[in-house]
């Protein structure tokens, strides 16, 4: 029973501590506009890297390669081993 009372006290203490701070994204961006730029940059970079990762997983799962094979005429000095 003591553990339950202690955990309830801790949770109540955290709730009251969080009420003393005003968490607002708008206010944070007004104080530091560079934060908004960094949030936007990180969001775009994550989508770009995630998209490339998904595309390459698709290529791996479908047994394809991302580099097209060039024909022999486009490579001077290339000869097949016979």
Biopython code that builds the backbone (N, CA, C, O; Angstrom):
import numpy as np
from Bio.PDB.StructureBuilder import StructureBuilder

atoms = [
    (1, "UNK", "N", (0.819, -1.185, 0.000)),
    (1, "UNK", "CA", (0.000, 0.000, 0.000)),
    (1, "UNK", "C", (0.863, 1.248, 0.000)),
    (1, "UNK", "O", (0.477, 2.273, -0.562)),
    (2, "UNK", "N", (2.024, 1.170, 0.624)),
    (2, "UNK", "CA", (2.927, 2.315, 0.697)),
    (2, "UNK", "C", (3.453, 2.686, -0.694)),
    (2, "UNK", "O", (3.595, 3.864, -1.020)),
    (3, "UNK", "N", (3.736, 1.678, -1.493)),
    (3, "UNK", "CA", (4.235, 1.931, -2.843)),
    (3, "UNK", "C", (3.186, 2.678, -3.659)),
    (3, "UNK", "O", (3.522, 3.598, -4.404)),
    (4, "UNK", "N", (1.939, 2.298, -3.527)),
    (4, "UNK", "CA", (0.854, 2.968, -4.252)),
    (4, "UNK", "C", (0.740, 4.430, -3.817)),
    (4, "UNK", "O", (0.578, 5.317, -4.654)),
    (5, "UNK", "N", (0.824, 4.676, -2.525)),
    (5, "UNK", "CA", (0.755, 6.050, -2.027)),
    (5, "UNK", "C", (1.941, 6.872, -2.493)),
    (5, "UNK", "O", (1.783, 8.041, -2.843)),
    (6, "UNK", "N", (3.139, 6.274, -2.503)),
    (6, "UNK", "CA", (4.334, 6.980, -2.949)),
    (6, "UNK", "C", (4.249, 7.325, -4.434)),
    (6, "UNK", "O", (4.587, 8.435, -4.845)),
    (7, "UNK", "N", (3.796, 6.364, -5.228)),
    (7, "UNK", "CA", (3.701, 6.627, -6.668)),
    (7, "UNK", "C", (2.623, 7.666, -6.964)),
    (7, "UNK", "O", (2.785, 8.477, -7.876)),
    (8, "UNK", "N", (1.537, 7.654, -6.214)),
    (8, "UNK", "CA", (0.495, 8.663, -6.392)),
    (8, "UNK", "C", (1.017, 10.044, -6.036)),
    (8, "UNK", "O", (0.696, 11.024, -6.708)),
    (9, "UNK", "N", (1.812, 10.125, -4.991)),
    (9, "UNK", "CA", (2.401, 11.398, -4.589)),
    (9, "UNK", "C", (3.357, 11.912, -5.654)),
    (9, "UNK", "O", (3.376, 13.108, -5.944)),
    (10, "UNK", "N", (4.150, 11.023, -6.238)),
    (10, "UNK", "CA", (5.096, 11.416, -7.287)),
    (10, "UNK", "C", (4.341, 11.920, -8.508)),
    (10, "UNK", "O", (4.692, 12.959, -9.068)),
    (11, "UNK", "N", (3.309, 11.197, -8.925)),
    (11, "UNK", "CA", (2.520, 11.613, -10.087)),
    (11, "UNK", "C", (1.860, 12.953, -9.821)),
    (11, "UNK", "O", (1.847, 13.816, -10.698)),
    (12, "UNK", "N", (1.312, 13.144, -8.632)),
    (12, "UNK", "CA", (0.677, 14.420, -8.288)),
    (12, "UNK", "C", (1.713, 15.546, -8.291)),
    (12, "UNK", "O", (1.423, 16.660, -8.729)),
    (13, "UNK", "N", (2.921, 15.252, -7.802)),
    (13, "UNK", "CA", (3.989, 16.240, -7.803)),
    (13, "UNK", "C", (4.398, 16.616, -9.222)),
    (13, "UNK", "O", (4.664, 17.786, -9.498)),
    (14, "UNK", "N", (4.452, 15.645, -10.121)),
    (14, "UNK", "CA", (4.796, 15.931, -11.521)),
    (14, "UNK", "C", (3.711, 16.751, -12.193)),
    (14, "UNK", "O", (4.007, 17.651, -12.979)),
    (15, "UNK", "N", (2.441, 16.444, -11.886)),
    (15, "UNK", "CA", (1.337, 17.204, -12.462)),
    (15, "UNK", "C", (1.383, 18.653, -12.020)),
    (15, "UNK", "O", (1.190, 19.560, -12.830)),
    (16, "UNK", "N", (1.635, 18.874, -10.746)),
    (16, "UNK", "CA", (1.662, 20.251, -10.256)),
    (16, "UNK", "C", (2.883, 20.992, -10.785)),
    (16, "UNK", "O", (2.815, 22.198, -11.024)),
    (17, "UNK", "N", (3.992, 20.292, -10.972)),
    (17, "UNK", "CA", (5.189, 20.935, -11.527)),
    (17, "UNK", "C", (4.973, 21.305, -12.983)),
    (17, "UNK", "O", (5.429, 22.363, -13.417)),
    (18, "UNK", "N", (4.285, 20.455, -13.757)),
    (18, "UNK", "CA", (4.055, 20.760, -15.167)),
    (18, "UNK", "C", (3.043, 21.885, -15.344)),
    (18, "UNK", "O", (3.057, 22.569, -16.367)),
    (19, "UNK", "N", (2.163, 22.089, -14.360)),
    (19, "UNK", "CA", (1.205, 23.180, -14.456)),
    (19, "UNK", "C", (1.872, 24.535, -14.256)),
    (19, "UNK", "O", (1.362, 25.552, -14.726)),
    (20, "UNK", "N", (3.008, 24.558, -13.564)),
    (20, "UNK", "CA", (3.686, 25.831, -13.337)),
    (20, "UNK", "C", (4.409, 26.315, -14.587)),
    (20, "UNK", "O", (4.720, 27.501, -14.689)),
    (21, "UNK", "N", (4.686, 25.427, -15.540)),
    (21, "UNK", "CA", (5.319, 25.796, -16.794)),
    (21, "UNK", "C", (4.254, 25.903, -17.876)),
    (21, "UNK", "O", (3.321, 25.101, -17.931)),
    (22, "UNK", "N", (4.406, 26.897, -18.726)),
    (22, "UNK", "CA", (3.458, 27.070, -19.821)),
    (22, "UNK", "C", (4.087, 26.495, -21.088)),
    (22, "UNK", "O", (4.940, 27.129, -21.710)),
    (23, "UNK", "N", (3.661, 25.301, -21.462)),
    (23, "UNK", "CA", (4.193, 24.648, -22.642)),
    (23, "UNK", "C", (3.379, 25.068, -23.850)),
    (23, "UNK", "O", (2.213, 24.695, -23.980)),
    (24, "UNK", "N", (3.982, 25.832, -24.721)),
    (24, "UNK", "CA", (3.303, 26.259, -25.930)),
    (24, "UNK", "C", (4.331, 26.360, -27.049)),
    (24, "UNK", "O", (5.336, 27.059, -26.920)),
    (25, "UNK", "N", (4.072, 25.662, -28.141)),
    (25, "UNK", "CA", (4.988, 25.695, -29.276)),
    (25, "UNK", "C", (5.058, 27.096, -29.868)),
    (25, "UNK", "O", (6.126, 27.555, -30.273)),
    (26, "UNK", "N", (3.933, 27.760, -29.914)),
    (26, "UNK", "CA", (3.903, 29.114, -30.473)),
    (26, "UNK", "C", (4.784, 30.071, -29.670)),
    (26, "UNK", "O", (5.528, 30.868, -30.242)),
    (27, "UNK", "N", (4.695, 29.987, -28.357)),
    (27, "UNK", "CA", (5.524, 30.859, -27.520)),
    (27, "UNK", "C", (7.007, 30.516, -27.650)),
    (27, "UNK", "O", (7.859, 31.404, -27.654)),
    (28, "UNK", "N", (7.302, 29.238, -27.756)),
    (28, "UNK", "CA", (8.695, 28.832, -27.914)),
    (28, "UNK", "C", (9.257, 29.323, -29.244)),
    (28, "UNK", "O", (10.409, 29.751, -29.314)),
    (29, "UNK", "N", (8.439, 29.261, -30.305)),
    (29, "UNK", "CA", (8.900, 29.738, -31.607)),
    (29, "UNK", "C", (9.023, 31.255, -31.643)),
    (29, "UNK", "O", (9.868, 31.785, -32.365)),
    (30, "UNK", "N", (8.208, 31.954, -30.888)),
    (30, "UNK", "CA", (8.320, 33.405, -30.816)),
    (30, "UNK", "C", (9.607, 33.816, -30.093)),
    (30, "UNK", "O", (10.241, 34.808, -30.455)),
    (31, "UNK", "N", (9.982, 33.051, -29.080)),
    (31, "UNK", "CA", (11.223, 33.348, -28.361)),
    (31, "UNK", "C", (12.451, 33.015, -29.194)),
    (31, "UNK", "O", (13.447, 33.737, -29.149)),
    (32, "UNK", "N", (12.387, 31.928, -29.954)),
    (32, "UNK", "CA", (13.539, 31.467, -30.728)),
    (32, "UNK", "C", (13.069, 31.005, -32.107)),
    (32, "UNK", "O", (12.744, 29.831, -32.279)),
    (33, "UNK", "N", (13.027, 31.907, -33.095)),
    (33, "UNK", "CA", (12.556, 31.532, -34.434)),
    (33, "UNK", "C", (13.435, 30.493, -35.124)),
    (33, "UNK", "O", (12.962, 29.753, -35.986)),
    (34, "UNK", "N", (14.700, 30.436, -34.751)),
    (34, "UNK", "CA", (15.588, 29.447, -35.363)),
    (34, "UNK", "C", (15.114, 28.027, -35.043)),
    (34, "UNK", "O", (15.379, 27.097, -35.803)),
    (35, "UNK", "N", (14.414, 27.864, -33.920)),
    (35, "UNK", "CA", (13.875, 26.552, -33.566)),
    (35, "UNK", "C", (12.861, 26.078, -34.602)),
    (35, "UNK", "O", (12.831, 24.897, -34.947)),
    (36, "UNK", "N", (12.039, 26.983, -35.094)),
    (36, "UNK", "CA", (11.071, 26.624, -36.131)),
    (36, "UNK", "C", (11.754, 26.194, -37.404)),
    (36, "UNK", "O", (11.325, 25.245, -38.060)),
    (37, "UNK", "N", (12.821, 26.893, -37.758)),
    (37, "UNK", "CA", (13.577, 26.525, -38.963)),
    (37, "UNK", "C", (14.200, 25.150, -38.787)),
    (37, "UNK", "O", (14.189, 24.335, -39.710)),
    (38, "UNK", "N", (14.743, 24.890, -37.602)),
    (38, "UNK", "CA", (15.342, 23.581, -37.341)),
    (38, "UNK", "C", (14.300, 22.467, -37.317)),
    (38, "UNK", "O", (14.569, 21.357, -37.777)),
    (39, "UNK", "N", (13.121, 22.753, -36.785)),
    (39, "UNK", "CA", (12.042, 21.756, -36.792)),
    (39, "UNK", "C", (11.644, 21.427, -38.226)),
    (39, "UNK", "O", (11.486, 20.257, -38.574)),
    (40, "UNK", "N", (11.481, 22.449, -39.054)),
    (40, "UNK", "CA", (11.116, 22.244, -40.461)),
    (40, "UNK", "C", (12.207, 21.488, -41.213)),
    (40, "UNK", "O", (11.913, 20.568, -41.976)),
    (41, "UNK", "N", (13.459, 21.872, -41.002)),
    (41, "UNK", "CA", (14.586, 21.209, -41.661)),
    (41, "UNK", "C", (14.661, 19.736, -41.266)),
    (41, "UNK", "O", (14.861, 18.871, -42.119)),
    (42, "UNK", "N", (14.502, 19.455, -39.989)),
    (42, "UNK", "CA", (14.561, 18.076, -39.509)),
    (42, "UNK", "C", (13.410, 17.253, -40.071)),
    (42, "UNK", "O", (13.600, 16.093, -40.437)),
    (43, "UNK", "N", (12.215, 17.843, -40.143)),
    (43, "UNK", "CA", (11.060, 17.144, -40.694)),
    (43, "UNK", "C", (11.292, 16.783, -42.163)),
    (43, "UNK", "O", (11.027, 15.654, -42.573)),
    (44, "UNK", "N", (11.784, 17.734, -42.951)),
    (44, "UNK", "CA", (12.040, 17.481, -44.374)),
    (44, "UNK", "C", (13.148, 16.450, -44.548)),
    (44, "UNK", "O", (13.032, 15.547, -45.377)),
    (45, "UNK", "N", (14.221, 16.578, -43.772)),
    (45, "UNK", "CA", (15.333, 15.628, -43.880)),
    (45, "UNK", "C", (14.894, 14.215, -43.500)),
    (45, "UNK", "O", (15.301, 13.245, -44.140)),
    (46, "UNK", "N", (14.073, 14.095, -42.472)),
    (46, "UNK", "CA", (13.613, 12.766, -42.051)),
    (46, "UNK", "C", (12.739, 12.134, -43.130)),
    (46, "UNK", "O", (12.867, 10.940, -43.403)),
    (47, "UNK", "N", (11.849, 12.921, -43.753)),
    (47, "UNK", "CA", (11.024, 12.382, -44.828)),
    (47, "UNK", "C", (11.861, 11.991, -46.033)),
    (47, "UNK", "O", (11.584, 10.975, -46.670)),
    (48, "UNK", "N", (12.888, 12.786, -46.360)),
    (48, "UNK", "CA", (13.750, 12.475, -47.496)),
    (48, "UNK", "C", (14.516, 11.178, -47.255)),
    (48, "UNK", "O", (14.537, 10.296, -48.114)),
    (49, "UNK", "N", (15.139, 11.065, -46.094)),
    (49, "UNK", "CA", (15.913, 9.863, -45.778)),
    (49, "UNK", "C", (14.994, 8.656, -45.638)),
    (49, "UNK", "O", (15.334, 7.561, -46.087)),
    (50, "UNK", "N", (13.835, 8.847, -45.019)),
    (50, "UNK", "CA", (12.872, 7.746, -44.904)),
    (50, "UNK", "C", (12.368, 7.286, -46.256)),
    (50, "UNK", "O", (12.192, 6.087, -46.478)),
    (51, "UNK", "N", (12.130, 8.228, -47.167)),
    (51, "UNK", "CA", (11.698, 7.866, -48.521)),
    (51, "UNK", "C", (12.761, 7.093, -49.277)),
    (51, "UNK", "O", (12.459, 6.104, -49.945)),
    (52, "UNK", "N", (14.004, 7.539, -49.176)),
    (52, "UNK", "CA", (15.094, 6.801, -49.832)),
    (52, "UNK", "C", (15.251, 5.406, -49.231)),
    (52, "UNK", "O", (15.491, 4.436, -49.950)),
    (53, "UNK", "N", (15.117, 5.315, -47.932)),
    (53, "UNK", "CA", (15.237, 4.018, -47.278)),
    (53, "UNK", "C", (14.112, 3.085, -47.729)),
    (53, "UNK", "O", (14.355, 1.914, -48.019)),
    (54, "UNK", "N", (12.894, 3.597, -47.789)),
    (54, "UNK", "CA", (11.764, 2.773, -48.233)),
    (54, "UNK", "C", (11.948, 2.338, -49.684)),
    (54, "UNK", "O", (11.667, 1.191, -50.033)),
    (55, "UNK", "N", (12.423, 3.261, -50.535)),
    (55, "UNK", "CA", (12.646, 2.915, -51.940)),
    (55, "UNK", "C", (13.707, 1.823, -52.073)),
    (55, "UNK", "O", (13.536, 0.899, -52.868)),
    (56, "UNK", "N", (14.783, 1.910, -51.321)),
    (56, "UNK", "CA", (15.824, 0.895, -51.427)),
    (56, "UNK", "C", (15.389, -0.432, -50.815)),
    (56, "UNK", "O", (15.794, -1.491, -51.294)),
    (57, "UNK", "N", (14.575, -0.393, -49.767)),
    (57, "UNK", "CA", (14.006, -1.647, -49.267)),
    (57, "UNK", "C", (13.110, -2.289, -50.317)),
    (57, "UNK", "O", (13.109, -3.510, -50.471)),
    (58, "UNK", "N", (12.343, -1.472, -51.044)),
    (58, "UNK", "CA", (11.523, -1.996, -52.125)),
    (58, "UNK", "C", (12.397, -2.654, -53.189)),
    (58, "UNK", "O", (12.080, -3.740, -53.673)),
    (59, "UNK", "N", (13.505, -1.990, -53.555)),
    (59, "UNK", "CA", (14.401, -2.563, -54.552)),
    (59, "UNK", "C", (15.001, -3.884, -54.068)),
    (59, "UNK", "O", (15.126, -4.836, -54.838)),
    (60, "UNK", "N", (15.366, -3.931, -52.801)),
    (60, "UNK", "CA", (15.934, -5.164, -52.255)),
    (60, "UNK", "C", (14.901, -6.284, -52.256)),
    (60, "UNK", "O", (15.199, -7.409, -52.657)),
    (61, "UNK", "N", (13.690, -5.975, -51.808)),
    (61, "UNK", "CA", (12.660, -7.013, -51.719)),
    (61, "UNK", "C", (12.182, -7.481, -53.083)),
    (61, "UNK", "O", (11.764, -8.629, -53.229)),
    (62, "UNK", "N", (12.237, -6.607, -54.085)),
    (62, "UNK", "CA", (11.817, -7.013, -55.433)),
    (62, "UNK", "C", (12.994, -7.506, -56.278)),
    (62, "UNK", "O", (12.848, -7.743, -57.477)),
    (63, "UNK", "N", (14.168, -7.658, -55.639)),
    (63, "UNK", "CA", (15.367, -8.188, -56.283)),
    (63, "UNK", "C", (15.765, -7.351, -57.493)),
    (63, "UNK", "O", (16.042, -7.897, -58.561)),
    (64, "UNK", "N", (15.796, -6.047, -57.334)),
    (64, "UNK", "CA", (16.232, -5.143, -58.385)),
    (64, "UNK", "C", (17.475, -4.409, -57.910)),
    (64, "UNK", "O", (17.832, -4.447, -56.733)),
    (65, "UNK", "N", (18.126, -3.740, -58.857)),
    (65, "UNK", "CA", (19.278, -2.920, -58.503)),
    (65, "UNK", "C", (18.962, -1.478, -58.851)),
    (65, "UNK", "O", (18.139, -1.217, -59.729)),
    (66, "UNK", "N", (19.604, -0.546, -58.176)),
    (66, "UNK", "CA", (19.333, 0.865, -58.439)),
    (66, "UNK", "C", (20.216, 1.429, -59.540)),
    (66, "UNK", "O", (19.973, 2.538, -60.017)),
    (67, "UNK", "N", (21.245, 0.681, -59.955)),
    (67, "UNK", "CA", (22.122, 1.119, -61.039)),
    (67, "UNK", "C", (21.784, 0.305, -62.282)),
    (67, "UNK", "O", (21.792, -0.926, -62.256)),
    (68, "UNK", "N", (21.488, 1.014, -63.370)),
    (68, "UNK", "CA", (21.191, 0.296, -64.609)),
    (68, "UNK", "C", (22.485, -0.213, -65.216)),
    (68, "UNK", "O", (23.520, 0.451, -65.159)),
    (69, "UNK", "N", (22.413, -1.360, -65.777)),
    (69, "UNK", "CA", (23.591, -1.915, -66.441)),
    (69, "UNK", "C", (23.785, -1.210, -67.769)),
    (69, "UNK", "O", (22.832, -0.969, -68.510)),
    (70, "UNK", "N", (25.029, -0.886, -68.053)),
    (70, "UNK", "CA", (25.330, -0.213, -69.305)),
    (70, "UNK", "C", (25.674, -1.256, -70.354)),
    (70, "UNK", "O", (26.214, -2.318, -70.043)),
    (71, "UNK", "N", (25.359, -0.942, -71.580)),
    (71, "UNK", "CA", (25.704, -1.890, -72.630)),
    (71, "UNK", "C", (27.198, -1.755, -72.959)),
    (71, "UNK", "O", (27.848, -0.784, -72.572)),
    (72, "UNK", "N", (27.712, -2.730, -73.666)),
    (72, "UNK", "CA", (29.146, -2.809, -73.922)),
    (72, "UNK", "C", (29.650, -1.670, -74.803)),
    (72, "UNK", "O", (30.810, -1.274, -74.692)),
    (73, "UNK", "N", (28.807, -1.145, -75.666)),
    (73, "UNK", "CA", (29.261, -0.104, -76.579)),
    (73, "UNK", "C", (29.531, 1.217, -75.865)),
    (73, "UNK", "O", (30.257, 2.058, -76.396)),
    (74, "UNK", "N", (28.981, 1.415, -74.705)),
    (74, "UNK", "CA", (29.174, 2.674, -73.992)),
    (74, "UNK", "C", (30.449, 2.686, -73.174)),
    (74, "UNK", "O", (30.827, 3.724, -72.631)),
    (75, "UNK", "N", (31.113, 1.554, -73.079)),
    (75, "UNK", "CA", (32.353, 1.471, -72.310)),
    (75, "UNK", "C", (33.503, 1.124, -73.234)),
    (75, "UNK", "O", (33.640, -0.033, -73.633)),
    (76, "UNK", "N", (34.334, 2.099, -73.586)),
    (76, "UNK", "CA", (35.467, 1.801, -74.476)),
    (76, "UNK", "C", (36.475, 0.875, -73.780)),
    (76, "UNK", "O", (36.778, 1.041, -72.598)),
    (77, "UNK", "N", (36.971, -0.077, -74.519)),
    (77, "UNK", "CA", (37.953, -0.994, -73.963)),
    (77, "UNK", "C", (37.345, -2.159, -73.209)),
    (77, "UNK", "O", (38.075, -2.972, -72.642)),
    (78, "UNK", "N", (36.016, -2.261, -73.190)),
    (78, "UNK", "CA", (35.351, -3.350, -72.475)),
    (78, "UNK", "C", (35.277, -4.551, -73.383)),
    (78, "UNK", "O", (34.836, -4.453, -74.528)),
    (79, "UNK", "N", (35.710, -5.681, -72.871)),
    (79, "UNK", "CA", (35.582, -6.897, -73.669)),
    (79, "UNK", "C", (35.111, -8.030, -72.763)),
    (79, "UNK", "O", (35.511, -8.130, -71.603)),
    (80, "UNK", "N", (34.273, -8.858, -73.309)),
    (80, "UNK", "CA", (33.764, -10.000, -72.553)),
    (80, "UNK", "C", (34.822, -11.105, -72.532)),
    (80, "UNK", "O", (35.578, -11.288, -73.487)),
    (81, "UNK", "N", (34.849, -11.821, -71.437)),
    (81, "UNK", "CA", (35.670, -13.014, -71.384)),
    (81, "UNK", "C", (34.882, -14.140, -72.019)),
    (81, "UNK", "O", (33.712, -14.357, -71.707)),
    (82, "UNK", "N", (35.533, -14.840, -72.902)),
    (82, "UNK", "CA", (34.801, -15.913, -73.590)),
    (82, "UNK", "C", (35.270, -17.252, -73.180)),
    (82, "UNK", "O", (34.758, -18.260, -73.665)),
]
sb = StructureBuilder()
sb.init_structure("model")
sb.init_model(0)
sb.init_chain("A")
sb.init_seg("    ")
for serial, (resi, resn, name, xyz) in enumerate(atoms, 1):
    if name == "N":
        sb.init_residue(resn, " ", resi, " ")
    sb.init_atom(name, np.array(xyz, "f"), 0.0, 1.0, " ", f" {name:<3s}", serial, name[0])
structure = sb.get_structure()
